[in-house]
Amino acid sequence: MGSKMVVHLTVALMLLMMFSLKQVECLAFRMGTDSTRRTFFTRSTVGALGFVGSSILGLPQTAVSAPEIFNTPSGIKYAILKQPTSKAASPANGDFVAIEYTGYLTNGQIWDSTHAEGKGNSLLFQLGTNVVNDGVNEMISNMSVGQKVQAIIPAKLAFGEKGLCLENGECLIKPGEPLVYDIALKKTAIPPP
């Protein structure tokens, strides 16, 4: 397994403590590149058996540390997936920011995205406005340019008790549902005077 996949699997296992097993299966599945759950779980099982087998045989193992889970005072839980390469700028409220993101329901279904990562389809907006929900605004204000995080946004900072529903009652996001986001902060700039 590549180091990126190991990090994603580690984050998924840490989320196991916060969500039901069914929800985590969906989150872990969407992090993989395979098209079926059976393939994902087969490869995961084979990888785990290989690790256990190498332990029994006394073969050398590489240590993989789990990403640290942080909590904001408002209740956002997040893991840093990628650190900035150098001392990078952090945006302030009112600054313009460019982000790439994918929003997931807790069952793993993608509900919104800026398209494929690295395709240059960043979302550009002024931080603190209602272009994104309060939770995403808060998360971005705690990030540095070049950083990528996976965040669990509580419902009160997303769509609250109203959810995101049509007039006929059908809901894309159910009332009271937390959301999961992968957010990469690409750029920040001070607005013109």
N, CA, C and O of each residue as an XYZ file, in Angstrom:
772
protein
N       0.838     -1.182      0.000
C       0.000      0.000      0.000
C       0.873      1.232      0.000
O       1.917      1.263      0.652
N       0.446      2.260     -0.737
C       1.175      3.514     -0.746
C       0.962      4.275      0.549
O       0.004      4.016      1.278
N       1.852      5.211      0.833
C       1.753      5.965      2.079
C       0.480      6.798      2.129
O      -0.072      7.007      3.209
N      -0.003      7.284      0.971
C      -1.237      8.069      0.941
C      -2.416      7.194      1.353
O      -3.279      7.632      2.114
N      -2.458      5.957      0.853
C      -3.541      5.045      1.199
C      -3.472      4.685      2.673
O      -4.511      4.578      3.325
N      -2.265      4.494      3.218
C      -2.103      4.163      4.631
C      -2.636      5.298      5.494
O      -3.314      5.057      6.493
N      -2.331      6.532      5.112
C      -2.826      7.683      5.874
C      -4.348      7.719      5.833
O      -4.991      7.930      6.861
N      -4.936      7.511      4.637
C      -6.384      7.515      4.524
C      -7.009      6.401      5.356
O      -8.027      6.614      6.015
N      -6.405      5.211      5.328
C      -6.929      4.113      6.132
C      -6.798      4.418      7.618
O      -7.691      4.082      8.397
N      -5.705      5.047      8.022
C      -5.509      5.401      9.427
C      -6.570      6.394      9.868
O      -7.143      6.252     10.949
N      -6.836      7.398      9.041
C      -7.880      8.374      9.363
C      -9.227      7.669      9.463
O     -10.009      7.951     10.371
N      -9.502      6.756      8.539
C     -10.767      6.024      8.565
C     -10.898      5.212      9.848
O     -11.978      5.156     10.435
N      -9.818      4.587     10.288
C      -9.875      3.816     11.533
C     -10.100      4.716     12.740
O     -10.797      4.333     13.679
N      -9.518      5.903     12.720
C      -9.733      6.832     13.829
C     -11.174      7.329     13.841
O     -11.742      7.577     14.905
N     -11.763      7.472     12.659
C     -13.157      7.892     12.577
C     -14.092      6.814     13.109
O     -15.230      7.103     13.479
N     -13.616      5.574     13.148
C     -14.402      4.472     13.681
C     -14.870      4.768     15.097
O     -15.962      4.363     15.497
N     -14.042      5.473     15.848
C     -14.408      5.812     17.216
C     -15.521      6.858     17.262
O     -16.212      6.983     18.273
N     -15.696      7.604     16.179
C     -16.673      8.687     16.186
C     -17.969      8.351     15.463
O     -18.976      9.023     15.688
N     -17.984      7.346     14.609
C     -19.152      7.008     13.824
C     -19.464      5.530     13.957
O     -18.634      4.745     14.415
N     -20.669      5.160     13.552
C     -21.046      3.746     13.571
C     -20.234      2.996     12.521
O     -19.698      3.605     11.594
N     -20.142      1.688     12.664
C     -19.350      0.867     11.753
C     -19.826      1.019     10.321
O     -18.996      1.101      9.416
N     -21.119      1.060     10.081
C     -21.635      1.184      8.717
C     -21.186      2.494      8.087
O     -20.802      2.514      6.917
N     -21.227      3.574      8.834
C     -20.817      4.865      8.294
C     -19.326      4.861      7.973
O     -18.923      5.415      6.951
N     -18.509      4.259      8.808
C     -17.070      4.226      8.576
C     -16.736      3.349      7.379
O     -15.817      3.665      6.623
N     -17.473      2.240      7.189
C     -17.232      1.421      6.005
C     -17.385      2.268      4.753
O     -16.577      2.171      3.830
N     -18.421      3.100      4.719
C     -18.652      3.948      3.549
C     -17.543      4.983      3.399
O     -17.073      5.223      2.287
N     -17.113      5.606      4.509
C     -16.033      6.581      4.437
C     -14.738      5.931      3.966
O     -14.038      6.483      3.116
N     -14.421      4.776      4.507
C     -13.200      4.084      4.120
C     -13.279      3.659      2.658
O     -12.281      3.716      1.940
N     -14.454      3.236      2.216
C     -14.622      2.807      0.834
C     -14.358      3.953     -0.132
O     -13.666      3.767     -1.133
N     -14.896      5.135      0.149
C     -14.729      6.243     -0.775
C     -13.299      6.735     -0.815
O     -12.922      7.432     -1.758
N     -12.483      6.394      0.185
C     -11.093      6.816      0.186
C     -10.239      5.936     -0.711
O      -9.153      6.339     -1.129
N     -10.723      4.740     -1.007
C      -9.955      3.838     -1.854
C     -10.123      4.194     -3.320
O     -10.884      5.096     -3.670
N      -9.414      3.486     -4.162
C      -9.504      3.749     -5.597
C     -10.265      2.649     -6.302
O     -10.504      2.746     -7.505
N     -10.652      1.610     -5.593
C     -11.336      0.498     -6.217
C     -12.823      0.788     -6.325
O     -13.362      1.629     -5.607
N     -13.482      0.070     -7.243
C     -14.872      0.359     -7.513
C     -15.840     -0.481     -6.689
O     -17.046     -0.247     -6.758
N     -15.365     -1.442     -5.918
C     -16.275     -2.243     -5.114
C     -15.773     -2.346     -3.690
O     -14.572     -2.306     -3.424
N     -16.732     -2.482     -2.777
C     -16.351     -2.666     -1.378
C     -15.619     -3.984     -1.184
O     -14.675     -4.073     -0.399
N     -16.067     -5.015     -1.914
C     -15.440     -6.326     -1.777
C     -13.947     -6.226     -2.073
O     -13.137     -6.781     -1.330
N     -13.568     -5.530     -3.143
C     -12.156     -5.369     -3.499
C     -11.422     -4.624     -2.399
O     -10.326     -5.017     -1.999
N     -12.031     -3.538     -1.906
C     -11.391     -2.750     -0.852
C     -11.132     -3.606      0.388
O     -10.018     -3.632      0.910
N     -12.179     -4.311      0.858
C     -12.011     -5.095      2.074
C     -11.114     -6.311      1.860
O     -10.427     -6.744      2.785
N     -11.115     -6.860      0.657
C     -10.199     -7.966      0.364
C      -8.753     -7.490      0.466
O      -7.920     -8.142      1.095
N      -8.463     -6.350     -0.158
C      -7.094     -5.824     -0.107
C      -6.706     -5.431      1.313
O      -5.566     -5.643      1.727
N      -7.650     -4.860      2.060
C      -7.366     -4.483      3.444
C      -7.049     -5.714      4.281
O      -6.119     -5.707      5.088
N      -7.836     -6.777      4.080
C      -7.616     -8.015      4.831
C      -6.277     -8.637      4.464
O      -5.535     -9.080      5.340
N      -5.967     -8.672      3.179
C      -4.684     -9.226      2.734
C      -3.536     -8.417      3.326
O      -2.543     -8.983      3.782
N      -3.673     -7.081      3.318
C      -2.633     -6.225      3.903
C      -2.457     -6.487      5.386
O      -1.332     -6.539      5.883
N      -3.568     -6.654      6.099
C      -3.495     -6.918      7.537
C      -2.867     -8.283      7.797
O      -2.050     -8.431      8.706
N      -3.248     -9.281      7.000
C      -2.660    -10.609      7.165
C      -1.163    -10.589      6.873
O      -0.385    -11.272      7.539
N      -0.765     -9.804      5.877
C       0.658     -9.679      5.566
C       1.418     -9.048      6.715
O       2.528     -9.474      7.033
N       0.838     -8.042      7.337
C       1.471     -7.380      8.472
C       1.607     -8.353      9.647
O       2.666     -8.450     10.267
N       0.513     -9.074      9.945
C       0.551    -10.054     11.042
C       1.549    -11.155     10.718
O       2.313    -11.580     11.586
N       1.545    -11.623      9.464
C       2.482    -12.677      9.058
C       3.924    -12.241      9.210
O       4.768    -13.017      9.658
N       4.212    -10.996      8.839
C       5.591    -10.528      8.974
C       5.971    -10.388     10.444
O       7.142    -10.532     10.795
N       4.999    -10.110     11.306
C       5.279    -10.036     12.745
C       5.667    -11.407     13.280
O       6.614    -11.542     14.055
N       4.922    -12.416     12.858
C       5.179    -13.775     13.328
C       6.541    -14.259     12.841
O       7.273    -14.910     13.585
N       6.882    -13.941     11.588
C       8.141    -14.389     11.018
C       9.327    -13.530     11.451
O      10.476    -13.865     11.164
N       9.054    -12.437     12.132
C      10.130    -11.571     12.606
C      10.712    -10.683     11.521
O      11.838    -10.204     11.655
N       9.963    -10.455     10.445
C      10.443     -9.586      9.378
C      10.355     -8.122      9.828
O       9.515     -7.791     10.664
N      11.195     -7.255      9.297
C      11.145     -5.848      9.692
C       9.827     -5.212      9.269
O       9.259     -5.559      8.233
N       9.341     -4.257     10.103
C       8.098     -3.567      9.825
C       8.357     -2.071      9.846
O       9.236     -1.587     10.559
N       7.588     -1.356      9.061
C       7.703      0.090      9.094
C       6.598      0.636      9.991
O       5.444      0.218      9.894
N       6.955      1.557     10.848
C       5.986      2.153     11.757
C       5.176      3.202     11.023
O       5.722      4.016     10.278
N       3.882      3.176     11.237
C       2.996      4.168     10.660
C       2.281      4.846     11.812
O       1.570      4.202     12.583
N       2.478      6.151     11.923
C       1.803      6.862     12.999
C       0.481      7.399     12.496
O       0.367      7.861     11.361
N      -0.501      7.332     13.349
C      -1.823      7.832     13.006
C      -1.824      9.351     13.072
O      -1.159      9.939     13.925
N      -2.568      9.988     12.172
C      -2.633     11.444     12.251
C      -3.355     11.857     13.527
O      -4.276     11.182     13.988
N      -2.926     12.958     14.074
C      -3.545     13.460     15.294
C      -4.894     14.082     14.953
O      -5.025     14.784     13.950
N      -5.891     13.825     15.788
C      -7.217     14.406     15.611
C      -7.304     15.631     16.512
O      -7.072     15.551     17.719
N      -7.642     16.765     15.907
C      -7.765     18.023     16.633
C      -9.241     18.376     16.777
O     -10.072     17.937     15.982
N      -9.558     19.166     17.785
C     -10.920     19.638     18.015
C     -10.903     21.145     18.160
O     -10.060     21.700     18.864
N     -11.836     21.805     17.492
C     -11.977     23.251     17.674
C     -12.983     23.490     18.797
O     -13.767     22.596     19.115
N     -12.976     24.670     19.401
C     -13.949     24.961     20.465
C     -15.411     24.835     20.009
O     -16.292     24.567     20.825
N     -15.664     25.026     18.722
C     -17.039     24.940     18.221
C     -17.484     23.508     17.913
O     -18.655     23.279     17.610
N     -16.556     22.536     17.987
C     -16.932     21.136     17.788
C     -16.467     20.495     16.499
O     -16.813     19.343     16.238
N     -15.697     21.196     15.681
C     -15.161     20.590     14.454
C     -14.022     19.658     14.841
O     -13.140     20.032     15.614
N     -14.042     18.443     14.300
C     -12.954     17.484     14.488
C     -12.226     17.387     13.155
O     -12.852     17.279     12.101
N     -10.873     17.427     13.214
C     -10.141     17.366     11.949
C      -8.782     16.714     12.120
O      -8.202     16.685     13.205
N      -8.299     16.187     10.993
C      -6.958     15.609     10.910
C      -6.232     16.327      9.779
O      -6.815     16.602      8.730
N      -4.970     16.625      9.998
C      -4.160     17.263      8.964
C      -3.594     16.160      8.072
O      -2.824     15.313      8.527
N      -3.984     16.180      6.804
C      -3.529     15.170      5.849
C      -2.258     15.585      5.131
O      -1.466     14.736      4.721
N      -2.058     16.901      4.975
C      -0.866     17.404      4.297
C      -0.474     18.732      4.928
O      -1.292     19.643      5.055
N       0.799     18.827      5.323
C       1.320     20.066      5.885
C       1.841     20.953      4.760
O       2.235     20.450      3.708
N       1.847     22.262      4.970
C       2.453     23.141      3.964
C       3.942     22.851      3.837
O       4.581     22.424      4.798
N       4.493     23.083      2.649
C       5.902     22.771      2.407
C       6.838     23.785      3.052
O       7.996     23.464      3.317
N       6.369     24.985      3.306
C       7.200     26.011      3.956
C       6.309     26.844      4.866
O       5.109     26.597      4.984
N       6.917     27.826      5.502
C       6.121     28.707      6.355
C       5.138     29.444      5.461
O       5.532     30.296      4.664
N       3.870     29.119      5.593
C       2.860     29.624      4.670
C       1.921     30.605      5.367
O       1.784     30.613      6.591
N       1.291     31.417      4.554
C       0.350     32.413      5.046
C      -0.945     31.747      5.506
O      -1.349     30.709      4.980
N      -1.581     32.360      6.490
C      -2.894     31.926      6.958
C      -3.882     33.047      6.664
O      -3.562     34.216      6.878
N      -5.063     32.719      6.183
C      -6.029     33.763      5.849
C      -6.704     34.341      7.093
O      -6.824     33.676      8.122
N      -7.137     35.584      6.973
C      -7.923     36.246      8.016
C      -9.322     36.484      7.455
O      -9.517     36.484      6.240
N     -10.279     36.683      8.331
C     -11.641     36.951      7.906
C     -11.649     38.143      6.947
O     -11.066     39.181      7.258
N     -12.296     38.014      5.797
C     -12.330     39.066      4.789
C     -11.332     38.871      3.664
O     -11.478     39.481      2.605
N     -10.306     38.026      3.867
C      -9.341     37.736      2.809
C     -10.007     36.874      1.729
O     -10.983     36.171      1.990
N      -9.463     36.945      0.522
C      -9.914     36.057     -0.541
C      -9.115     34.759     -0.444
O      -7.904     34.783     -0.221
N      -9.796     33.631     -0.613
C      -9.143     32.329     -0.549
C      -9.549     31.491     -1.759
O     -10.629     31.673     -2.320
N      -8.680     30.583     -2.146
C      -8.964     29.592     -3.186
C      -8.786     28.223     -2.544
O      -7.728     27.917     -1.994
N      -9.824     27.406     -2.617
C      -9.771     26.067     -2.021
C     -10.220     25.024     -3.038
O     -10.964     25.313     -3.975
N      -9.738     23.790     -2.817
C     -10.300     22.615     -3.471
C     -10.913     21.802     -2.353
O     -10.299     21.629     -1.300
N     -12.118     21.301     -2.569
C     -12.759     20.543     -1.500
C     -13.675     19.476     -2.075
O     -14.100     19.546     -3.228
N     -13.965     18.496     -1.246
C     -14.995     17.501     -1.511
C     -15.801     17.369     -0.238
O     -15.243     17.182      0.843
N     -17.113     17.466     -0.367
C     -18.007     17.308      0.770
C     -18.693     15.962      0.721
O     -19.223     15.565     -0.316
N     -18.684     15.251      1.851
C     -19.268     13.910      1.935
C     -20.361     13.890      2.990
O     -20.285     14.596      3.996
N     -21.377     13.073      2.748
C     -22.326     12.748      3.799
C     -21.650     11.720      4.695
O     -20.631     11.146      4.313
N     -22.197     11.480      5.871
C     -21.558     10.516      6.775
C     -21.636      9.086      6.262
O     -20.957      8.206      6.790
N     -22.461      8.836      5.230
C     -22.487      7.493      4.639
C     -21.459      7.340      3.526
O     -21.386      6.290      2.887
N     -20.647      8.403      3.285
C     -19.592      8.332      2.283
C     -19.967      8.884      0.927
O     -19.104      9.007      0.059
N     -21.236      9.222      0.716
C     -21.689      9.751     -0.577
C     -21.186     11.179     -0.758
O     -21.333     12.014      0.134
N     -20.586     11.456     -1.927
C     -20.148     12.813     -2.246
C     -21.383     13.639     -2.575
O     -22.209     13.231     -3.391
N     -21.507     14.790     -1.945
C     -22.647     15.658     -2.241
C     -22.213     16.968     -2.904
O     -23.044     17.657     -3.497
N     -20.929     17.322     -2.815
C     -20.434     18.536     -3.444
C     -18.925     18.421     -3.602
O     -18.250     17.778     -2.799
N     -18.397     19.067     -4.668
C     -16.967     18.987     -4.908
C     -16.540     20.066     -5.881
O     -17.346     20.548     -6.677
N     -15.272     20.445     -5.818
C     -14.715     21.365     -6.809
C     -14.099     20.566     -7.955
O     -13.216     21.066     -8.651
N     -14.541     19.369     -8.152
C     -14.073     18.445     -9.185
C     -12.812     17.723     -8.718
O     -12.492     17.729     -7.529
N     -12.119     17.120     -9.631
C     -10.947     16.321     -9.295
C      -9.829     17.203     -8.746
O      -9.594     18.310     -9.230
N      -9.148     16.690     -7.728
C      -8.042     17.422     -7.108
C      -6.941     17.693     -8.131
O      -6.596     16.829     -8.936
N      -6.405     18.894     -8.085
C      -5.307     19.247     -8.971
C      -5.728     19.688    -10.367
O      -4.866     19.936    -11.210
N      -7.016     19.793    -10.633
C      -7.494     20.160    -11.969
C      -7.652     21.674    -12.129
O      -8.066     22.134    -13.193
N      -7.337     22.442    -11.113
C      -7.404     23.891    -11.227
C      -8.812     24.442    -11.112
O      -9.055     25.585    -11.501
N      -9.738     23.670    -10.594
C     -11.115     24.119    -10.431
C     -11.359     24.581     -8.999
O     -12.296     24.119     -8.347
N     -10.548     25.461     -8.524
C     -10.669     25.929     -7.152
C     -11.891     26.824     -6.994
O     -12.338     27.476     -7.939
N     -12.415     26.836     -5.779
C     -13.489     27.745     -5.421
C     -12.837     28.986     -4.837
O     -12.076     28.891     -3.874
N     -13.125     30.145     -5.407
C     -12.565     31.412     -4.960
C     -13.676     32.211     -4.288
O     -14.734     32.418     -4.882
N     -13.444     32.665     -3.049
C     -14.454     33.433     -2.331
C     -13.799     34.234     -1.213
O     -12.627     34.036     -0.892
N     -14.575     35.140     -0.627
C     -14.085     35.942      0.483
C     -14.418     35.217      1.780
O     -15.580     34.906      2.045
N     -13.399     34.951      2.585
C     -13.559     34.205      3.830
C     -14.494     34.946      4.781
O     -14.356     36.151      4.992
N     -15.438     34.215      5.346
C     -16.396     34.792      6.277
C     -17.743     35.092      5.645
O     -18.688     35.459      6.343
N     -17.841     34.939      4.324
C     -19.116     35.170      3.647
C     -19.918     33.871      3.633
O     -19.432     32.828      4.070
N     -21.152     33.943      3.127
C     -22.005     32.752      3.118
C     -21.852     31.897      1.862
O     -22.754     31.126      1.535
N     -20.736     32.016      1.157
C     -20.478     31.169     -0.015
C     -20.349     29.710      0.427
O     -20.808     28.801     -0.264
N     -19.721     29.499      1.580
C     -19.614     28.163      2.180
C     -20.247     28.233      3.568
O     -20.517     29.319      4.081
N     -20.480     27.071      4.168
C     -21.111     27.077      5.492
C     -20.139     27.563      6.575
O     -18.935     27.665      6.344
N     -20.681     27.857      7.750
C     -19.878     28.402      8.846
C     -18.729     27.476      9.251
O     -17.644     27.944      9.597
N     -18.969     26.171      9.209
C     -17.929     25.220      9.584
C     -16.739     25.240      8.642
O     -15.593     25.169      9.087
N     -17.000     25.336      7.339
C     -15.916     25.402      6.359
C     -15.174     26.734      6.507
O     -13.944     26.761      6.449
N     -15.903     27.832      6.696
C     -15.258     29.126      6.939
C     -14.320     29.051      8.138
O     -13.182     29.516      8.073
N     -14.798     28.465      9.229
C     -13.967     28.351     10.429
C     -12.743     27.473     10.190
O     -11.639     27.804     10.623
N     -12.946     26.352      9.497
C     -11.824     25.439      9.249
C     -10.756     26.129      8.424
O      -9.570     26.015      8.732
N     -11.154     26.845      7.379
C     -10.192     27.527      6.508
C      -9.432     28.605      7.277
O      -8.243     28.816      7.035
N     -10.106     29.285      8.199
C      -9.432     30.336      8.969
C      -8.354     29.765      9.894
O      -7.502     30.507     10.383
N      -8.386     28.454     10.136
C      -7.376     27.790     10.973
C      -6.295     27.090     10.150
O      -5.429     26.419     10.712
N      -6.337     27.240      8.827
C      -5.396     26.543      7.951
C      -4.323     27.486      7.425
O      -4.432     28.706      7.545
N      -3.279     26.893      6.836
C      -2.222     27.631      6.138
C      -2.243     27.216      4.672
O      -2.675     26.112      4.342
N      -1.781     28.093      3.803
C      -1.726     27.782      2.374
C      -0.867     26.534      2.161
O       0.236     26.430      2.697
N      -1.383     25.600      1.381
C      -0.681     24.342      1.117
C      -1.129     23.211      2.018
O      -0.775     22.057      1.776
N      -1.886     23.509      3.035
C      -2.339     22.494      3.983
C      -3.616     21.827      3.466
O      -4.443     22.455      2.806
N      -3.752     20.532      3.786
C      -4.962     19.785      3.457
C      -5.445     19.097      4.725
O      -4.658     18.492      5.453
N      -6.751     19.196      4.984
C      -7.330     18.579      6.171
C      -8.552     17.767      5.783
O      -9.145     17.963      4.722
N      -8.915     16.847      6.673
C     -10.207     16.176      6.597
C     -10.927     16.576      7.867
O     -10.435     16.347      8.972
N     -12.100     17.177      7.705
C     -12.824     17.736      8.844
C     -14.239     17.179      8.927
O     -14.901     16.956      7.913
N     -14.684     16.961     10.157
C     -16.069     16.584     10.418
C     -16.740     17.834     10.970
O     -16.415     18.295     12.065
N     -17.678     18.377     10.203
C     -18.368     19.607     10.562
C     -19.689     19.233     11.228
O     -20.516     18.563     10.610
N     -19.905     19.654     12.481
C     -21.179     19.335     13.129
C     -22.344     20.045     12.419
O     -22.154     21.083     11.785
N     -23.525     19.482     12.533
C     -24.707     20.006     11.848
C     -24.948     21.478     12.151
O     -25.357     22.231     11.267
N     -24.699     21.900     13.394
C     -24.976     23.298     13.765
C     -24.114     24.284     12.970
O     -24.478     25.453     12.847
N     -22.978     23.829     12.431
C     -22.114     24.687     11.614
C     -22.256     24.401     10.120
O     -21.572     25.008      9.295
N     -23.157     23.467      9.779
C     -23.380     23.127      8.369
C     -24.786     23.598      7.968
O     -24.999     24.787      7.732
N     -25.729     22.678      7.894
C     -27.087     23.039      7.488
C     -28.085     22.923      8.627
O     -29.290     23.041      8.408
N     -27.598     22.694      9.844
C     -28.427     22.719     11.040
C     -29.597     21.761     11.033
O     -29.545     20.684     10.438
N     -30.646     22.177     11.704
C     -31.840     21.344     11.840
C     -32.765     21.445     10.629
O     -33.762     20.728     10.549
N     -32.438     22.332      9.684
C     -33.244     22.434      8.459
C     -32.757     21.462      7.399
O     -33.546     20.995      6.578
N     -31.472     21.153      7.406
C     -30.917     20.304      6.365
C     -30.914     21.042      5.038
O     -31.029     22.267      4.999
N     -30.785     20.303      3.966
C     -30.850     20.852      2.611
C     -31.894     20.029      1.877
O     -31.603     18.981      1.299
N     -33.127     20.542      1.919
C     -34.272     19.773      1.425
C     -35.025     20.530      0.336
O     -35.010     21.760      0.295
N     -35.674     19.792     -0.529
C     -36.528     20.345     -1.569
C     -37.909     20.623     -0.986
O     -38.223     20.189      0.123
N     -38.718     21.339     -1.730
C     -40.073     21.650     -1.273
C     -40.919     20.404     -1.079
O     -41.818     20.397     -0.237
N     -40.649     19.339     -1.847
C     -41.424     18.102     -1.726
C     -41.006     17.262     -0.509
O     -41.569     16.194     -0.270
N     -40.015     17.747      0.260
C     -39.588     17.042      1.467
C     -38.385     16.147      1.287
O     -37.828     15.668      2.275
N     -37.961     15.904      0.043
C     -36.785     15.083     -0.219
C     -35.536     15.874      0.178
O     -35.383     17.034     -0.206
N     -34.648     15.243      0.946
C     -33.477     15.952      1.467
C     -32.174     15.377      0.908
O     -31.952     14.167      0.943
N     -31.320     16.261      0.393
C     -29.964     15.864      0.011
C     -29.146     15.704      1.281
O     -28.394     14.740      1.425
N     -29.293     16.651      2.202
C     -28.644     16.579      3.516
C     -29.753     16.605      4.557
O     -30.498     17.580      4.659
N     -29.857     15.539      5.321
C     -30.923     15.416      6.313
C     -30.735     16.429      7.437
O     -29.606     16.802      7.756
N     -31.829     16.869      8.033
C     -31.728     17.777      9.179
C     -30.869     17.155     10.292
O     -31.014     15.978     10.621
N     -29.982     17.964     10.857
C     -29.130     17.506     11.956
C     -27.965     16.626     11.547
O     -27.320     16.036     12.414
N     -27.668     16.514     10.250
C     -26.597     15.625      9.787
C     -25.250     16.342      9.740
O     -25.136     17.398      9.116
N     -24.219     15.778     10.397
C     -22.869     16.344     10.251
C     -22.332     16.028      8.859
O     -22.813     15.109      8.196
N     -21.345     16.784      8.424
C     -20.745     16.579      7.101
C     -19.247     16.373      7.227
O     -18.625     16.850      8.176
N     -18.671     15.665      6.271
C     -17.230     15.412      6.235
C     -16.675     16.135      5.004
O     -17.230     16.033      3.910
N     -15.582     16.859      5.197
C     -14.963     17.593      4.099
C     -13.478     17.264      4.013
O     -12.797     17.142      5.031
N     -12.987     17.123      2.786
C     -11.557     17.178      2.499
C     -11.338     18.575      1.940
O     -11.935     18.929      0.923
N     -10.492     19.377      2.583
C     -10.279     20.769      2.173
C      -8.787     21.000      1.966
O      -7.975     20.672      2.831
N      -8.433     21.565      0.816
C      -7.049     21.966      0.537
C      -7.061     23.471      0.293
O      -7.754     23.952     -0.603
N      -6.289     24.216      1.095
C      -6.189     25.662      0.927
C      -5.079     25.940     -0.079
O      -3.911     25.661      0.189
N      -5.443     26.490     -1.239
C      -4.501     26.716     -2.330
C      -3.850     28.098     -2.277
O      -2.636     28.221     -2.442
N      -4.657     29.138     -2.046
C      -4.134     30.504     -2.063
C      -4.921     31.372     -1.107
O      -6.064     31.065     -0.771
N      -4.305     32.458     -0.672
C      -5.002     33.493      0.085
C      -4.460     34.841     -0.345
O      -3.283     34.968     -0.681
N      -5.322     35.845     -0.333
C      -4.901     37.191     -0.723
C      -5.707     38.219      0.055
O      -6.886     38.015      0.346
N      -5.062     39.314      0.382
C      -5.736     40.410      1.074
C      -6.599     41.131      0.040
O      -6.144     41.378     -1.077
N      -7.857     41.475      0.404
C      -8.696     42.175     -0.567
C      -8.169     43.560     -0.867
O      -7.500     44.164     -0.028
N      -8.462     44.077     -2.059
C      -7.986     45.431     -2.400
C      -8.673     46.476     -1.515
O      -9.779     46.250     -1.026
N      -8.011     47.620     -1.313
C      -8.596     48.649     -0.443
C      -9.833     49.293     -1.032
O     -10.427     50.173     -0.409
